[in-house]
Amino acid sequence: MAEKHKIVVYALSTCPYCKRTKRFLDDHKVAYEHIDVDLLDDSKQDEVLDKVEKLTGMRSFPVVVIGTEHWVGHDEQRLKKALNL
């Protein structure tokens, strides 16, 4: 799945679960885009928060998006399954 779909992680720079998710992807040499929402300027931050809430129904982090699949929270088993690891 990872070869075909763009991977995006919406995160907070200070969130330990966000850091774990990014570290997992880094350790497995998976290319991904990450957006640290708390480091964006106010208008862009509001835009991304609205997008995350529309996608997940909440404003919790990390949000992992792989193709059409997405979830909230650090979940190594789900990452392994989605990435065929």
N, CA, C and O of each residue as an XYZ file, in Angstrom:
340
protein
N       0.817     -1.196      0.000
C       0.000      0.000      0.000
C       0.857      1.254      0.000
O       0.531      2.227     -0.682
N       1.939      1.245      0.750
C       2.779      2.439      0.882
C       3.367      2.881     -0.453
O       3.570      4.075     -0.676
N       3.642      1.922     -1.348
C       4.231      2.285     -2.624
C       3.255      3.080     -3.489
O       3.678      3.893     -4.311
N       1.961      2.851     -3.309
C       0.952      3.439     -4.182
C       0.352      4.721     -3.638
O      -0.137      5.548     -4.407
N       0.379      4.900     -2.334
C      -0.361      5.989     -1.719
C       0.536      6.926     -0.928
O       1.495      6.514     -0.275
N       0.189      8.188     -1.012
C       0.879      9.203     -0.221
C       0.534      9.005      1.258
O      -0.603      8.683      1.603
N       1.512      9.197      2.106
C       1.323      9.063      3.546
C       1.517     10.434      4.178
O       2.525     11.103      3.946
N       0.538     10.842      4.978
C       0.604     12.120      5.673
C       0.342     11.877      7.153
O      -0.576     11.143      7.519
N       1.149     12.494      7.993
C       0.950     12.439      9.443
C       0.714     13.867      9.924
O       1.581     14.733      9.803
N      -0.475     14.094     10.471
C      -0.779     15.364     11.133
C      -0.410     15.179     12.593
O      -0.868     14.239     13.242
N       0.419     16.075     13.107
C       0.987     15.870     14.435
C       1.105     17.191     15.186
O       0.877     18.271     14.641
N       1.466     17.060     16.448
C       1.864     18.200     17.269
C       3.324     17.988     17.624
O       3.725     16.868     17.940
N       4.113     19.027     17.579
C       5.555     18.888     17.791
C       5.908     18.360     19.176
O       6.969     17.761     19.354
N       5.039     18.572     20.156
C       5.325     18.160     21.534
C       4.647     16.851     21.939
O       4.826     16.390     23.066
N       3.882     16.256     21.049
C       3.089     15.061     21.368
C       3.950     13.801     21.321
O       4.530     13.498     20.278
N       4.047     13.057     22.432
C       4.881     11.854     22.435
C       4.369     10.766     21.492
O       5.170     10.026     20.922
N       3.062     10.657     21.318
C       2.508      9.652     20.414
C       2.792     10.017     18.961
O       3.027      9.144     18.125
N       2.767     11.302     18.672
C       3.123     11.784     17.334
C       4.583     11.459     17.032
O       4.916     11.006     15.937
N       5.441     11.695     18.011
C       6.873     11.403     17.842
C       7.097      9.914     17.609
O       7.939      9.531     16.797
N       6.347      9.071     18.320
C       6.481      7.622     18.144
C       6.069      7.199     16.739
O       6.714      6.352     16.121
N       4.997      7.791     16.245
C       4.524      7.457     14.902
C       5.562      7.856     13.855
O       5.867      7.076     12.953
N       6.103      9.068     13.973
C       7.115      9.521     13.021
C       8.383      8.672     13.142
O       9.001      8.341     12.130
N       8.772      8.321     14.362
C       9.962      7.483     14.572
C       9.765      6.095     13.946
O      10.681      5.549     13.333
N       8.564      5.534     14.108
C       8.264      4.231     13.509
C       8.441      4.293     11.993
O       9.078      3.420     11.403
N       7.883      5.316     11.369
C       7.998      5.459      9.914
C       9.453      5.677      9.501
O       9.912      5.100      8.515
N      10.173      6.501     10.246
C      11.590      6.735      9.967
C      12.396      5.439     10.095
O      13.215      5.119      9.233
N      12.153      4.705     11.176
C      12.887      3.460     11.419
C      12.652      2.432     10.317
O      13.529      1.622     10.015
N      11.456      2.471      9.716
C      11.131      1.529      8.643
C      11.376      2.139      7.263
O      10.973      1.579      6.244
N      12.041      3.293      7.244
C      12.419      3.971      6.002
C      11.228      4.176      5.066
O      11.312      3.955      3.858
N      10.116      4.605      5.668
C       8.900      4.892      4.913
C       8.850      6.392      4.635
O       8.955      7.204      5.554
N       8.691      6.750      3.372
C       8.582      8.162      3.003
C       7.199      8.671      3.384
O       6.192      8.023      3.100
N       7.153      9.829      4.027
C       5.880     10.412      4.428
C       6.035     11.914      4.565
O       7.138     12.443      4.704
N       4.902     12.574      4.521
C       4.856     14.011      4.777
C       4.307     14.181      6.184
O       3.364     13.490      6.568
N       4.885     15.088      6.953
C       4.292     15.358      8.268
C       4.045     16.851      8.406
O       4.789     17.688      7.895
N       2.982     17.140      9.111
C       2.599     18.523      9.358
C       2.466     18.687     10.867
O       1.564     18.118     11.481
N       3.359     19.462     11.456
C       3.264     19.771     12.884
C       2.327     20.967     13.014
O       2.727     22.115     12.822
N       1.097     20.678     13.338
C       0.025     21.676     13.307
C       0.313     22.850     14.242
O       0.018     23.997     13.906
N       0.883     22.573     15.402
C       1.138     23.639     16.373
C       2.232     24.610     15.927
O       2.377     25.681     16.515
N       2.998     24.254     14.904
C       4.062     25.134     14.418
C       3.631     25.987     13.222
O       4.398     26.823     12.745
N       2.408     25.775     12.742
C       1.891     26.562     11.623
C       1.450     27.940     12.105
O       1.166     28.124     13.289
N       1.392     28.918     11.181
C       0.843     30.218     11.570
C      -0.657     30.058     11.825
O      -1.261     29.076     11.396
N      -1.249     31.018     12.520
C      -2.625     30.882     13.018
C      -3.640     30.530     11.939
O      -4.455     29.629     12.138
N      -3.609     31.217     10.809
C      -4.626     30.964      9.788
C      -4.471     29.567      9.179
O      -5.461     28.874      8.944
N      -3.238     29.162      8.928
C      -2.989     27.825      8.375
C      -3.323     26.758      9.421
O      -3.838     25.692      9.082
N      -3.031     27.045     10.678
C      -3.343     26.114     11.763
C      -4.851     25.862     11.833
O      -5.285     24.716     11.953
N      -5.643     26.928     11.759
C      -7.105     26.778     11.777
C      -7.584     25.945     10.596
O      -8.464     25.097     10.740
N      -7.006     26.190      9.437
C      -7.374     25.455      8.224
C      -7.093     23.952      8.376
O      -7.932     23.119      8.034
N      -5.913     23.623      8.890
C      -5.530     22.215      9.054
C      -6.347     21.562     10.165
O      -6.756     20.409     10.028
N      -6.593     22.276     11.262
C      -7.432     21.729     12.335
C      -8.837     21.417     11.826
O      -9.409     20.382     12.169
N      -9.388     22.308     11.012
C     -10.707     22.058     10.434
C     -10.679     20.824      9.530
O     -11.610     20.020      9.545
N      -9.617     20.677      8.750
C      -9.468     19.518      7.866
C      -9.388     18.226      8.679
O     -10.036     17.235      8.342
N      -8.591     18.242      9.751
C      -8.450     17.069     10.614
C      -9.791     16.723     11.256
O     -10.174     15.554     11.311
N     -10.499     17.736     11.740
C     -11.797     17.490     12.378
C     -12.817     16.948     11.379
O     -13.606     16.064     11.713
N     -12.802     17.465     10.178
C     -13.717     16.966      9.147
C     -13.395     15.517      8.814
O     -14.303     14.711      8.610
N     -12.121     15.182      8.758
C     -11.671     13.840      8.414
C     -11.974     12.824      9.512
O     -12.413     11.709      9.233
N     -11.733     13.222     10.773
C     -11.805     12.254     11.877
C     -12.953     12.480     12.856
O     -13.292     11.594     13.640
N     -13.550     13.675     12.806
C     -14.606     13.995     13.760
C     -14.072     14.521     15.078
O     -14.840     14.749     16.013
N     -12.765     14.714     15.162
C     -12.165     15.218     16.401
C     -10.883     15.974     16.090
O     -10.424     16.013     14.948
N     -10.320     16.569     17.122
C      -9.043     17.287     16.993
C      -8.015     16.621     17.900
O      -7.500     17.231     18.837
N      -7.734     15.379     17.607
C      -6.755     14.594     18.362
C      -5.626     14.196     17.423
O      -5.802     14.137     16.207
N      -4.465     13.925     18.007
C      -3.277     13.639     17.210
C      -2.521     12.454     17.776
O      -2.664     12.140     18.957
N      -1.715     11.787     16.954
C      -1.490     12.000     15.534
C      -2.647     11.486     14.695
O      -3.404     10.616     15.126
N      -2.776     12.030     13.497
C      -3.691     11.513     12.492
C      -2.818     10.985     11.363
O      -2.001     11.711     10.797
N      -3.004      9.714     11.048
C      -2.249      9.080      9.975
C      -3.182      8.892      8.786
O      -4.277      8.347      8.930
N      -2.748      9.341      7.617
C      -3.529      9.183      6.390
C      -2.664      8.423      5.399
O      -1.569      8.857      5.040
N      -3.180      7.275      4.963
C      -2.513      6.469      3.942
C      -3.550      6.175      2.872
O      -4.436      5.340      3.059
N      -3.430      6.867      1.755
C      -4.434      6.716      0.707
C      -5.789      7.163      1.218
O      -5.937      8.297      1.674
N      -6.783      6.285      1.149
C      -8.126      6.608      1.643
C      -8.329      6.168      3.089
O      -9.374      6.445      3.679
N      -7.352      5.493      3.659
C      -7.447      5.023      5.048
C      -6.868      6.078      5.982
O      -5.867      6.721      5.664
N      -7.501      6.248      7.128
C      -6.971      7.189      8.124
C      -7.417      6.751      9.512
O      -8.429      6.070      9.679
N      -6.630      7.163     10.504
C      -6.972      6.888     11.899
C      -6.271      7.875     12.803
O      -5.329      8.564     12.412
N      -6.768      7.918     14.033
C      -6.207      8.801     15.055
C      -5.454      7.943     16.061
O      -5.949      6.910     16.512
N      -4.253      8.386     16.402
C      -3.484      7.710     17.441
C      -2.318      6.910     16.888
O      -2.284      6.552     15.711
N      -1.366      6.641     17.767
C      -0.200      5.831     17.414
C      -0.598      4.367     17.518
O      -0.947      3.892     18.599
N      -0.548      3.654     16.409
C      -0.969      2.257     16.371
C      -0.002      1.486     15.464
O      -0.194      1.424     14.250
N       1.031      0.903     16.065
C       2.063      0.225     15.281
C       1.506     -0.959     14.503
O       1.923     -1.202     13.370
N       0.579     -1.693     15.086
C       0.012     -2.839     14.370
C      -0.737     -2.387     13.119
O      -0.636     -3.013     12.064
N      -1.474     -1.315     13.248
C      -2.212     -0.794     12.097
C      -1.253     -0.238     11.042
O      -1.480     -0.409      9.844
N      -0.189      0.423     11.482
C       0.826      0.910     10.547
C       1.461     -0.269      9.809
O       1.601     -0.229      8.586
N       1.842     -1.307     10.534
C       2.456     -2.480      9.899
C       1.528     -3.090      8.864
O       1.960     -3.439      7.765
N       0.265     -3.218      9.210
C      -0.709     -3.805      8.288
C      -0.891     -2.909      7.063
O      -0.875     -3.398      5.934
N      -1.062     -1.609      7.275
C      -1.298     -0.677      6.163
C      -0.091     -0.586      5.243
O      -0.240     -0.340      4.046
N       1.108     -0.782      5.794
C       2.349     -0.651      5.028
C       2.921     -1.998      4.591
O       3.986     -2.055      3.977
N       2.217     -3.073      4.907
C       2.685     -4.433      4.568
C       4.082     -4.712      5.131
O       4.948     -5.231      4.427
N       4.291     -4.368      6.386
C       5.594     -4.588      7.039
C       5.580     -5.879      7.842
O       6.584     -6.232      8.461
